[in-house]
Amino acid sequence: MKEILYKSTRSDSLPVPASKAILMGLAKDGGLFVPTDFPSLDKSLSDLAGMDYRGVAYEVMKLMLTDFTEDELKNCIKNAYGDNFDDKEIVPVRKADGAYFLELFHGPTIAFKDMALQILPHLLTTSARKNAEQKEIVILTATSGDTGKAAMAGFADVAGTRIMVFYPKDGVSSIQERQMVTQKGDNTCVVGIRGNFDDAQSEVKKIFGDTALREEMAEKGFAFSSANSINIGRLVPQIVYYVFAYTRLLKEGVIKEGDKINIVVPTGNFGNILAAYYGMKMGLPVGKLICASNSNKVLFDFFTTGTYDRNREFILTSSPSMDILISSNLERLIYHISGDSSEKTAALMKDLGKKGVYCITDEMKEGLSDFAGGYATEENTAEAIRKLYKEEGYVIDPHTAVAAFVYDDYRRQTGDKTPAVIASTASPFKFENSVMRALGEPADLPDLELADRLSDKAGVPVPEAVNVLRTAEIRHNIVCDRQGMKAEVRKFLEM
Ligand SMILES: *Cc1c(COP(=O)(O)O)cnc(C)c1O
């Protein structure tokens, strides 16, 4: 098997094995780790169609995490994908309105982040063992709402780790906030920020890059790592479900082996759609990758003009996990379409840091031809929720609705009839307020009463993840400004 190493997007320092990249999270120069090469799937798609989720996960991940032994990787997979999911398929595929909804929300926190964050702690502790890392691993995570809870659910009480989560105090849904502030586990800490997600993410990146702090921490026996999608250990598990989706369509006879599928992804930080792109690079037959944005449509503008411009108003929408103006993972795509040039990538990222804007060359623009971009306004989003409910009795969450609208629009404009998989990224119960409002139902009710009403309306039971909130005790109440984040980190580590 071809050995895959990882290097920074911003310089040409020595490539490192996967386990090392997972431990480090971010490269020392502030760049993101990218594979130096893409492996090809070494089992046929019809062979993979005969496997369950764990089987497909092993076949995909072994190609990218080549310094893990078979036992190590299979153990991680077994521990991550089992009874903690409320559907035995792990990710069921549901046909509605001529598309295939890949339901990625059956894990413990009912958003797609579980797909990677249920396995990341296992990958990380395995990586620590492999690299004889003795220090306690401190996970710092900025969240737009879903990552934080999913990361804590994965890392709570995992020996040798601590986890700290920063979320925008007024930028998450009521259920999301309740899920986070009730998090159990002695090694967890949750902090609300008076600011938005970009503030939280930028400050976390800054703290990561603080060499003096790092040294002081190392003396005290701590090492930072990241559970954000900048960590390659999150990206790799996300490739799996796109391959899995393909094999399920194959199994059901929707496609023949080798036929292309389109993939539609509601996008914020560009992690989920990048995983689909990596799957395509590994040989998954994909026609178009359709990147769906909400009103914060930086990515739509980028795909249509080649200019990335974050200088604009930050809009709070009903799909808060996509309320992002700096899509971190786009840096990886930039690197690949620049012909793996760390020099060009570093220069563009410098522009972004300084001016908040960068422009790619015409040559690089050609690399974007695998993608199509679209966006949905708040009204479009609500309309998509209503339409799927009315026509199919299927209730989707606002993030998925952004994708559903964009896909409809894409189909109308292009006439492209390629079968499409829509990444369904959250359970409607996580965003029940916006969903009920879109359906024309009363929404100003206590969270848990609203959940019961949604359950009646949708004809599906209230997920366990919401039921436990009925009695969960509030354990976290820290709020600070962006400037106060570093001090909170020191307090949590008793430094
Ligand atoms: C995080 C998230 C997204 C955006 O995913 P990215 O990988 O950041 O593009 C979309 N929907 C939901 C529900 C999410 O939690």
The ligand as an SDF file (V2000), in Angstrom:
LIG
                    3D

 15 15  0  0  0  0  0  0  0  0999 V2000
  -20.9910   22.1040   10.7660 C   0  0  0  0  0  0  0  0  0  0  0  0
  -22.2780   22.0050   10.0680 C   0  0  0  0  0  0  0  0  0  0  0  0
  -22.4060   22.3390    8.7140 C   0  0  0  0  0  0  0  0  0  0  0  0
  -21.2510   22.8820    7.9110 C   0  0  0  0  0  0  0  0  0  0  0  0
  -20.2370   21.9150    7.7010 O   0  0  0  0  0  0  0  0  0  0  0  0
  -18.7920   22.3910    7.2520 P   0  0  0  0  0  0  0  0  0  0  0  0
  -17.9670   21.1480    7.2830 O   0  0  0  0  0  0  0  0  0  0  0  0
  -18.3610   23.3880    8.2780 O   0  0  0  0  0  0  0  0  0  0  0  0
  -18.9060   22.9790    5.9140 O   0  0  0  0  0  0  0  0  0  0  0  0
  -23.6350   22.1690    8.1000 C   0  0  0  0  0  0  0  0  0  0  0  0
  -24.6980   21.7330    8.7990 N   0  0  0  0  0  0  0  0  0  0  0  0
  -24.6260   21.4030   10.1070 C   0  0  0  0  0  0  0  0  0  0  0  0
  -25.8410   20.9560   10.8110 C   0  0  0  0  0  0  0  0  0  0  0  0
  -23.4140   21.5270   10.7870 C   0  0  0  0  0  0  0  0  0  0  0  0
  -23.3480   21.1940   12.0810 O   0  0  0  0  0  0  0  0  0  0  0  0
  1  2  1  0
  2  3  1  0
  2 14  2  0
  3  4  1  0
  3 10  2  0
  4  5  1  0
  5  6  1  0
  6  7  2  0
  6  8  1  0
  6  9  1  0
 10 11  1  0
 11 12  2  0
 12 13  1  0
 12 14  1  0
 14 15  1  0
M  END
$$$$
